[in-house]
Structure formats: structure tokens, C-alpha cells
Amino acid sequence: MSETAVLVENVSKRFQLGQGGEYARLSESLQSAIMWWLPGKTSQGADQPGGSSEFWALKDVSFDVKQGEVLGIIGRNGAGKSTLLKILSRITRPTTGRIGTRGRVGSLLEVGTGFHPELTGRENVYLNGSILGMKRADIAQKFEEIVAFAELGEFIDTPVKRYSSGMYARLAFSVAAYLEPEILIIDEVLAVGDAKFQKQCLGKMSDVARQGRTVLFVSHNMTAIKTLCQRAVVMEQGSIASVGDVEKAIEQYLGFQGSQAKNPVIRFEHCNHPLDSIEICLRNQTEPTTRFYMGDSINLEVNFKAITPIQQLHVTFDLNAQNGESILGSSSRYLTNEHFDRALSSGTVRCSLGMVPLMPGNYSFNFYFGTGYVETDIFHHALSFEVIEKNLWQTTAMPNHNGSSLWWPTDFSFSEKLKP
């Protein structure tokens, strides 16, 4: 046990969905909250009045992480990864089960988590260091390195509420990494920031691992997981499907992705404000489908409803290869269109990718929705589809992968040089 940095034993987490019946009085709400947080109370002591339905985000999750180990945590959207990390970070308590950590825990769960918006970047660095139990002199010793890595320069004394999402992410990661907690918890840090920032993050996480600190890393980027981690946890629907060698875990995860019931239409209810629901459809030229032949045209159709009218709606997507690496992407935010500039309560956004030159294999889309340049909803690997080989050249030759996800339509011509 002396080598164990993180221990998770039979952890489950229940959430209440909706609220039926009459509203509870304030006294009842306070009583329920107090009963919830009292030590030793089980889920029976935490029931909410009104008969709201239950959702178990985690179910009997158990594993351990050794000191100095980099553990990957992978799984589809809704598998319970982020809920698990919030429990490990002491942001929320498990309904049942227990966790144990040895050493200080630093976490980067969402952009801006742990920052006070009214404080400057400098003040937030010192605030986070104090929360970790560091002395002011120790924080000051690391301060210049934090600012240099975050590349904030003159903006370090600006209130963080004025930061862009990229500035938030750079500072948050820099604080989490350079204040040297014994356990570093990172949730999808590579989803924000440009390629340079992502490369810096991977390099810094490698340095942290070499220093003997423990890292728990959630990502949909299988290349990053394979590069950084020795072991990985595969999560499915709130439970652990497997814990073991990272390559075998990735194979299982990608196999699970490919074996999912491929539905060309997927719907997301109760999205983040101002969106209420999103329905995405994958089509060829004539009908919804998840099977395309090489050379087919791929079309996306997005139906949305909003709680309040949306100004400057944008839809962004990434196309991913089977290993999770992004192949290409596009966004409506780069277009000028009167419909995107108007305030809309519902509508349909269509995008034609044309003939996408993909080699045979399995692929998936990430989708990002928001207003202006702010993303409110992100869905990783939301739609999966298959590309089937086809005799494009009308010969006996079939395309050879050569490790590539793309083939490029090309014409070859030949002319014979006549002798003088």
C-alpha cells in the first residue's frame, strides 16, 4: 500500500434527474443537503423530495494507481470519466464507496475551474497555490516559470474574466503542472488550445511523469494516451470495462467504438444554455446512413432547438481516424450568412463535405456547438461511420492503405518521347 498514490474502492455516484411534484421548502432543501454531507450517510439518506428519477453516473468503480504512474482513462461521452475525476479532486462526494489519495492533488478539469473571475492571473496563481497548501515564498519561486509557460506576459495582471478560452487553458495547465502537486489530474486538456500549446502540454506531462509524480489523464486522443501512459482504464456506461496495458486498452476502446450500434441519427437532450436539444444526421446523397463507399459524398444535417433565441450560432466538427487523430475539420463561424447572424430559436444547419477521400476503415466526428466564439456543448465521437473499399479505377487493383487514412483523386497521363 505504501506505493499506492490513488485508491478507488467500489465508488458509485448517483444524480437526481428532474424534480417532480411540489417544490421543497427552503428548510427541507437545507435539511436534505445537511443529511447528504453527514459522514456515513448512504444514498437512502440523500433522497430528494418530489420523486425525481435517479441516474447512476458511476457504478462500483475500483482501481488503484501506483506512485509515479501515468494512468490513462478513456471512454465515450457519458461513460463517467469526468464524474470520476471530480470525485478524485474532492469537488463532489461519492454516493457509496471510498477513495484515498497520498499527497497533494492538483487538477485541471474544465477551463477556468478553480479561478476566481474577478481576480487577476497573478492573484489566481497565488490563490491556487495557497489551496494546495504551499507557502507564498514557494509560489513566488515558481511564478516566473508559470507565466512563461502560459505565455501571458503583460496580461498576468488582468482579471481572468477577460481572458480568452486559450489564455484560461494555458494558465490553468501551467498552474496545475508547475505548483508540483504529488498527484496531477488532467481532463481533456488537449481539447483547448492550438497545436503549439498541445505539444507543450504533452511535453510537460512527460516531465512530470519523469519526476516521479502521479498523473491521471483523460483524453479522446489515443496517440497522446499511448505516448504518455503505461496503463489505461476503459470505462463504459459508468463502469470499468477493463484496466491494463495501454495498447490493449486502446484496442478494446476502439473495438467498442466500432461495435456500437451505428445510428445515422443521434439526439442530445438538455444541452447547455442557450441550446435545448441537438439532433445530428449523417447522410449520403439520398438517405441517412453510416456506410459509405470510397468516393461517396458525405453530408451532415444538424437540427437544433434553443431555450432562448441564439445569436451567431456556430457548428464546428472534426473528422477523426480510428486511432483518434484528427484528419480534417471545418466550422460555420468562418462563414458570412444572414441566418447565422440572426437570433434563431430553431432551425437546420446542413454541411456538405463533398467527396471525402477516405481509405476503407472506421471514422467518427467530434461536434462543437456554441454562440459566436464561445463553445457551449462538445460531443466527442458522436457519430461513427464506415468507409467501404471500392474499385475506383475500374481495374483489378484495390487501394492499399500504406498506413494512410486518405487517398487523393489524381489523374496520370503518359506521352511517349519520339526519337529525333
C-alpha positions as CSV (number, residue, x, y, z in Angstrom):
1,M,0.0,0.0,0.0
2,S,3.0,2.3,0.6
3,E,3.4,2.6,-3.2
4,T,-0.2,3.4,-3.9
5,A,-0.9,7.0,-4.7
6,V,-4.6,6.7,-5.6
7,L,-7.1,4.1,-4.3
8,V,-10.7,3.8,-5.6
9,E,-12.9,1.2,-3.9
10,N,-16.5,0.4,-5.0
11,V,-17.3,4.1,-5.9
12,S,-20.7,4.9,-7.2
13,K,-22.3,8.3,-7.9
14,R,-26.0,9.0,-8.1
15,F,-27.6,12.1,-9.5
16,Q,-31.2,13.2,-9.3
17,L,-32.8,14.0,-12.7
18,G,-35.7,16.5,-12.8
19,Q,-37.9,17.4,-9.9
20,G,-41.4,16.1,-9.8
21,G,-44.3,17.2,-7.6
22,E,-44.3,20.3,-5.5
23,Y,-41.2,22.4,-4.8
24,A,-39.5,21.7,-1.5
25,R,-39.4,24.4,1.2
26,L,-36.1,26.0,1.9
27,S,-35.9,24.2,5.3
28,E,-36.4,20.9,3.6
29,S,-33.7,21.7,1.0
30,L,-31.3,22.6,3.7
31,Q,-32.1,19.5,5.7
32,S,-31.6,17.3,2.7
33,A,-28.2,19.0,1.9
34,I,-27.0,18.5,5.5
35,M,-28.1,14.9,5.6
36,W,-26.3,14.3,2.3
37,W,-22.9,15.6,3.6
38,L,-23.1,13.9,7.1
39,P,-20.4,11.2,7.3
40,G,-21.7,7.6,7.0
41,K,-24.9,8.5,5.2
42,T,-25.8,6.3,2.3
43,S,-27.9,7.1,-0.8
44,Q,-31.0,6.3,1.2
45,G,-30.3,9.3,3.5
46,A,-29.9,11.6,0.5
47,D,-33.2,11.2,-1.3
48,Q,-34.7,14.3,-2.7
49,P,-38.4,15.0,-2.2
50,G,-40.7,15.1,-5.1
51,G,-40.0,11.7,-6.7
52,S,-37.3,12.8,-9.2
53,S,-35.7,10.0,-11.2
54,E,-32.2,8.7,-10.5
55,F,-29.2,8.4,-12.7
56,W,-26.1,6.5,-11.7
57,A,-23.1,8.1,-13.4
58,L,-20.7,5.7,-11.7
59,K,-21.4,2.1,-10.6
60,D,-18.9,0.1,-8.4
61,V,-15.7,1.6,-9.8
62,S,-12.5,0.2,-8.3
63,F,-8.8,0.5,-9.3
64,D,-5.5,1.8,-7.9
65,V,-2.7,3.9,-9.3
66,K,0.9,3.5,-8.2
67,Q,3.1,6.4,-7.2
68,G,4.8,7.8,-10.3
69,E,2.5,6.1,-12.7
70,V,0.7,7.8,-15.6
71,L,-2.8,6.3,-16.0
72,G,-5.0,7.0,-18.9
73,I,-8.8,7.0,-18.6
74,I,-10.7,6.5,-21.8
75,G,-14.3,6.0,-22.9
76,R,-17.2,7.5,-24.8
77,N,-19.1,10.7,-23.8
78,G,-21.2,9.9,-20.8
79,A,-19.0,7.0,-19.7
80,G,-18.4,8.6,-16.3
81,K,-14.8,9.8,-16.7
82,S,-15.3,13.4,-15.7
83,T,-17.5,12.5,-12.7
84,L,-14.8,10.1,-11.5
85,L,-12.2,12.9,-11.7
86,K,-14.4,15.3,-9.9
87,I,-14.7,12.8,-7.0
88,L,-10.9,12.3,-7.0
89,S,-10.5,16.1,-6.9
90,R,-12.9,16.3,-3.9
91,I,-15.2,18.5,-5.9
92,T,-18.1,16.1,-5.3
93,R,-18.5,13.2,-2.9
94,P,-19.3,9.6,-4.0
95,T,-22.8,8.2,-3.1
96,T,-21.2,5.0,-2.0
97,G,-17.6,3.7,-1.8
98,R,-14.4,5.5,-0.8
99,I,-11.3,7.0,-2.3
100,G,-7.8,7.5,-0.9
101,T,-5.0,9.8,-2.2
102,R,-1.4,10.1,-0.9
103,G,-0.1,13.6,-1.4
104,R,-1.4,16.9,-2.7
105,V,-3.8,16.8,-5.7
106,G,-3.7,19.3,-8.5
107,S,-6.4,19.1,-11.1
108,L,-7.4,20.7,-14.4
109,L,-10.9,19.6,-15.1
110,E,-12.6,22.4,-17.1
111,V,-11.3,25.7,-18.5
112,G,-11.3,28.1,-15.6
113,T,-12.1,25.7,-12.8
114,G,-10.6,26.9,-9.6
115,F,-10.1,30.5,-10.9
116,H,-12.0,33.5,-9.4
117,P,-13.1,35.6,-12.4
118,E,-12.7,38.9,-10.6
119,L,-9.1,38.2,-9.6
120,T,-6.1,38.7,-11.9
121,G,-4.0,35.9,-13.3
122,R,-1.3,36.7,-10.7
123,E,-3.8,36.6,-7.8
124,N,-5.3,33.3,-9.0
125,V,-1.8,31.7,-9.2
126,Y,-1.2,32.6,-5.5
127,L,-4.8,31.6,-4.6
128,N,-4.4,28.1,-6.2
129,G,-1.0,27.7,-4.5
130,S,-2.5,28.5,-1.1
131,I,-5.3,26.0,-1.7
132,L,-2.6,23.4,-2.4
133,G,-1.0,24.2,1.0
134,M,2.1,25.9,-0.5
135,K,3.9,28.8,1.2
136,R,3.9,32.2,-0.5
137,A,7.7,32.0,-1.0
138,D,7.4,28.6,-2.8
139,I,4.8,30.0,-5.1
140,A,6.9,33.1,-5.8
141,Q,9.8,30.8,-6.7
142,K,7.7,29.1,-9.4
143,F,5.8,32.2,-10.6
144,E,8.1,33.3,-13.5
145,E,8.1,29.7,-14.9
146,I,4.2,29.6,-14.7
147,V,3.9,32.9,-16.6
148,A,6.5,32.0,-19.2
149,F,4.8,28.7,-19.9
150,A,1.3,30.3,-20.1
151,E,2.7,33.0,-22.4
152,L,0.5,35.6,-20.8
153,G,3.2,38.3,-20.3
154,E,1.5,41.7,-19.7
155,F,-1.9,40.1,-19.3
156,I,-0.9,38.4,-16.0
157,D,-2.3,41.4,-14.0
158,T,-5.6,41.4,-16.0
159,P,-8.7,39.9,-14.4
160,V,-9.2,36.4,-15.8
161,K,-12.8,37.1,-16.7
162,R,-11.3,39.0,-19.6
163,Y,-9.2,36.0,-20.8
164,S,-10.0,34.0,-23.9
165,S,-10.5,30.3,-23.5
166,G,-7.0,29.7,-24.8
167,M,-5.5,32.0,-22.2
168,Y,-7.6,30.4,-19.4
169,A,-6.3,26.9,-20.5
170,R,-2.7,27.9,-20.7
171,L,-2.7,29.5,-17.2
172,A,-4.8,26.7,-15.7
173,F,-2.5,24.0,-17.0
174,S,0.7,25.9,-16.1
175,V,-0.6,26.4,-12.5
176,A,-1.6,22.7,-12.2
177,A,1.8,21.5,-13.5
178,Y,4.3,23.9,-12.0
179,L,3.0,24.1,-8.5
180,E,4.1,20.5,-8.2
181,P,1.3,18.5,-6.6
182,E,2.2,14.9,-6.0
183,I,-0.9,13.8,-8.0
184,L,-1.9,15.6,-11.2
185,I,-5.4,15.1,-12.7
186,I,-5.9,16.3,-16.2
187,D,-9.3,16.1,-18.1
188,E,-9.1,16.6,-21.9
189,V,-6.6,19.5,-21.8
190,L,-5.8,18.9,-25.4
191,A,-9.3,19.8,-26.5
192,V,-8.5,23.5,-25.9
193,G,-5.6,25.5,-27.4
194,D,-3.6,25.4,-30.6
195,A,-1.1,22.8,-31.8
196,K,1.8,24.5,-30.1
197,F,0.1,24.6,-26.7
198,Q,-0.9,20.9,-27.0
199,K,2.7,20.0,-27.8
200,Q,3.8,22.0,-24.7
201,C,1.3,20.2,-22.5
202,L,2.4,16.8,-23.7
203,G,6.0,17.6,-23.1
204,K,5.3,19.0,-19.6
205,M,3.2,15.9,-18.6
206,S,6.1,13.7,-19.7
207,D,8.5,15.8,-17.5
208,V,6.0,15.5,-14.6
209,A,6.0,11.7,-15.0
210,R,9.8,11.5,-15.1
211,Q,9.9,13.4,-11.8
212,G,8.0,10.5,-10.2
213,R,4.7,12.3,-9.8
214,T,1.4,10.5,-10.4
215,V,-0.8,11.6,-13.4
216,L,-4.4,10.6,-14.2
217,F,-5.1,11.7,-17.8
218,V,-8.4,11.7,-19.6
219,S,-8.4,12.2,-23.4
220,H,-10.0,11.2,-26.6
221,N,-6.7,11.5,-28.3
222,M,-5.4,7.9,-28.5
223,T,-2.0,8.9,-29.7
224,A,-1.5,11.1,-26.6
225,I,-2.7,8.3,-24.3
226,K,-0.4,5.8,-25.9
227,T,2.6,8.2,-25.7
228,L,2.1,9.2,-22.1
229,C,0.5,6.2,-20.3
230,Q,1.7,2.8,-19.2
231,R,-1.8,1.6,-18.3
232,A,-5.3,2.7,-19.1
233,V,-8.8,2.3,-17.7
234,V,-11.6,1.7,-20.2
235,M,-15.0,3.0,-19.0
236,E,-18.4,2.1,-20.4
237,Q,-21.7,3.5,-19.1
238,G,-20.4,4.3,-15.6
239,S,-18.5,1.1,-15.0
240,I,-15.0,-0.1,-15.7
241,A,-14.7,-2.4,-18.7
242,S,-11.0,-3.1,-18.2
243,V,-7.8,-1.9,-16.5
244,G,-4.5,-2.9,-18.0
245,D,-1.8,-2.5,-20.7
246,V,-2.4,0.7,-22.6
247,E,-2.2,-0.8,-26.1
248,K,-4.8,-3.5,-25.3
249,A,-7.0,-0.9,-23.6
250,I,-6.9,1.3,-26.7
251,E,-7.7,-1.7,-28.9
252,Q,-10.7,-2.6,-26.7
253,Y,-11.9,1.0,-26.7
254,L,-11.7,1.4,-30.5
255,G,-13.3,-2.0,-30.9
256,F,-16.1,-0.9,-28.6
257,Q,-16.5,2.3,-30.7
258,G,-16.7,0.2,-33.9
259,S,-19.2,-2.2,-32.4
260,Q,-21.6,0.5,-31.3
261,A,-25.0,0.3,-33.0
262,K,-24.3,2.7,-35.8
263,N,-27.3,5.0,-35.9
264,P,-27.1,7.7,-38.6
265,V,-29.2,10.0,-36.4
266,I,-28.3,10.9,-32.9
267,R,-30.0,13.2,-30.5
268,F,-28.7,15.1,-27.4
269,E,-31.4,16.3,-25.0
270,H,-31.0,19.1,-22.3
271,C,-27.9,20.7,-23.7
272,N,-26.2,23.7,-22.1
273,H,-27.9,27.1,-22.3
274,P,-29.0,28.5,-24.7
275,L,-29.4,25.2,-26.6
276,D,-32.1,22.8,-25.5
277,S,-31.7,19.9,-27.9
278,I,-29.5,18.9,-30.9
279,E,-30.1,16.2,-33.5
280,I,-27.4,15.3,-35.9
281,C,-27.9,13.2,-39.1
282,L,-25.3,11.6,-41.3
283,R,-26.4,11.2,-45.0
284,N,-25.2,10.2,-48.4
285,Q,-26.7,11.8,-51.4
286,T,-30.1,10.1,-50.9
287,E,-30.7,8.8,-47.3
288,P,-29.4,8.6,-43.7
289,T,-26.6,6.0,-43.4
290,T,-23.4,5.1,-41.6
291,R,-21.9,3.1,-44.5
292,F,-20.2,5.0,-47.4
293,Y,-18.2,3.6,-50.3
294,M,-14.9,5.3,-51.3
295,G,-15.7,8.3,-53.3
296,D,-19.2,8.9,-51.9
297,S,-20.4,12.3,-50.8
298,I,-20.8,12.7,-47.0
299,N,-23.4,15.2,-45.7
300,L,-24.2,16.4,-42.2
301,E,-27.5,17.7,-41.1
302,V,-28.0,19.4,-37.7
303,N,-31.4,20.2,-36.2
304,F,-31.4,22.4,-33.1
305,K,-33.9,23.9,-30.7
306,A,-33.0,26.7,-28.3
307,I,-34.3,27.7,-24.9
308,T,-33.8,31.4,-25.9
309,P,-33.0,32.8,-29.3
310,I,-29.4,32.2,-30.4
311,Q,-27.3,35.0,-31.9
312,Q,-24.4,33.9,-34.1
313,L,-24.9,30.1,-33.8
314,H,-21.9,28.1,-34.9
315,V,-21.4,24.4,-35.7
316,T,-17.9,23.1,-35.8
317,F,-16.7,19.5,-36.5
318,D,-13.6,17.4,-36.5
319,L,-13.3,14.2,-38.6
320,N,-11.2,11.5,-36.7
321,A,-9.4,8.4,-37.8
322,Q,-9.9,5.2,-35.9
323,N,-6.8,6.0,-33.7
324,G,-8.5,9.2,-32.6
325,E,-6.3,11.6,-34.6
326,S,-8.0,14.5,-36.3
327,I,-7.9,14.3,-40.1
328,L,-9.8,17.5,-41.0
329,G,-12.3,19.9,-39.7
330,S,-14.5,22.9,-40.5
331,S,-16.7,25.5,-38.8
332,S,-19.7,27.7,-39.8
333,R,-18.1,30.5,-37.8
334,Y,-15.8,31.3,-40.7
335,L,-18.8,31.9,-43.0
336,T,-20.9,35.1,-43.5
337,N,-24.5,34.1,-43.7
338,E,-27.5,36.2,-42.6
339,H,-29.1,33.1,-40.9
340,F,-26.1,32.6,-38.6
341,D,-26.2,36.3,-37.7
342,R,-29.9,36.4,-36.8
343,A,-31.4,35.4,-33.5
344,L,-32.8,31.9,-34.0
345,S,-34.9,29.6,-31.8
346,S,-34.7,26.6,-34.0
347,G,-33.5,25.5,-37.4
348,T,-31.4,23.2,-39.5
349,V,-27.8,23.5,-40.5
350,R,-26.6,21.5,-43.4
351,C,-23.0,20.9,-44.4
352,S,-21.8,19.0,-47.5
353,L,-18.3,17.6,-47.2
354,G,-18.4,16.6,-50.9
355,M,-16.5,13.5,-51.9
356,V,-14.2,12.9,-49.0
357,P,-11.1,10.9,-50.0
358,L,-11.1,8.4,-47.1
359,M,-9.5,5.0,-47.2
360,P,-11.6,2.0,-46.1
361,G,-12.0,1.9,-42.3
362,N,-13.9,3.3,-39.3
363,Y,-14.2,7.0,-38.6
364,S,-16.0,9.4,-36.3
365,F,-17.0,13.0,-35.9
366,N,-16.5,15.4,-32.9
367,F,-19.0,18.2,-32.8
368,Y,-18.8,21.6,-31.1
369,F,-21.7,24.0,-30.8
370,G,-21.9,27.5,-29.4
371,T,-22.6,31.2,-30.0
372,G,-20.0,33.5,-31.5
373,Y,-16.6,32.1,-30.4
374,V,-17.9,30.5,-27.2
375,E,-18.4,26.8,-27.2
376,T,-21.3,25.6,-25.0
377,D,-21.6,21.9,-26.0
378,I,-18.9,19.4,-27.1
379,F,-19.6,15.9,-28.2
380,H,-16.6,13.6,-28.9
381,H,-17.0,10.6,-31.3
382,A,-20.7,11.5,-31.5
383,L,-21.2,9.8,-34.9
384,S,-19.3,6.8,-36.2
385,F,-19.3,5.6,-39.7
386,E,-17.6,3.1,-42.0
387,V,-15.9,3.6,-45.4
388,I,-16.0,0.5,-47.7
389,E,-13.5,-0.2,-50.4
390,K,-14.5,0.3,-54.0
391,N,-12.9,-0.3,-57.3
392,L,-12.5,3.3,-58.1
393,W,-10.1,2.9,-61.1
394,Q,-12.2,0.2,-62.8
395,T,-9.3,-2.1,-62.8
396,T,-8.4,-5.2,-60.7
397,A,-6.3,-3.1,-58.3
398,M,-7.8,-2.2,-55.0
399,P,-6.4,0.7,-52.8
400,N,-3.6,-0.1,-50.5
401,H,-3.6,1.6,-47.1
402,N,0.2,2.2,-46.5
403,G,-0.8,3.5,-43.1
404,S,-2.7,6.4,-44.5
405,S,-6.3,7.4,-43.8
406,L,-6.6,9.4,-47.1
407,W,-6.3,8.7,-50.8
408,W,-6.2,11.7,-53.2
409,P,-8.1,11.7,-56.5
410,T,-5.4,12.0,-59.2
411,D,-5.1,11.7,-62.9
412,F,-2.0,10.3,-64.6
413,S,-1.1,10.8,-68.2
414,F,1.7,9.5,-70.4
415,S,3.3,10.8,-73.5
416,E,6.0,9.0,-75.5
417,K,9.0,10.9,-76.4
418,L,9.7,10.4,-80.1
419,K,13.2,9.9,-81.3
420,P,14.5,12.7,-83.4
